[in-house]
């Protein structure tokens, strides 16, 4: 049993390292090695001679901030999913130990089997909802199900009514819950 737990833990840690490396590579490829990251760029049209100096004072925002914010969100999502998977893995291992224990009553074993089946179904629903949300453009979303209540974290500051409706529809179809059981929140990033 310990080997299975250690194997699951090793797989989860490897996944976390791969996600962290991918985030670093993504960030480093977009970083400007010439050192112009902190410089401001002026917006200029083709007819420079006709424009006044006042019209050329608009600064372009720093692209590095957007990359850093996206990396922070990716790291947060990866960490949250890793913690969720570790929690699921521990619960699964505990239930499997109860099921295999010869000294436990049959009624307790049956309860553990039922809870294990519910946990497995819950994990499948969370994954299916996250995958469908990603396909609809809500990347880096996290779906958690607890006692029939569904929390959805999306990587978007402001959701339109249409987007909120799409998320609610996806979650209600994949999880089989009521609209009142769905809570949608935005992932905050440091500004």
URDABEL-V901670 format. One record per helix or strand. SS is the DSSP state (hx for helix, st for strand). FROM is the first residue (numbers start at 1). LEN is the number of residues. If there is no record, write none. Layout:
BEGIN
SS|FROM|LEN / SS|FROM|LEN
END
This chain:
BEGIN
hx|2|29 / st|42|1 / hx|48|3 / hx|53|4 / st|59|1 / hx|63|38 / hx|106|30 / st|142|5 / st|149|6 / hx|161|15 / hx|179|3 / st|182|5
END
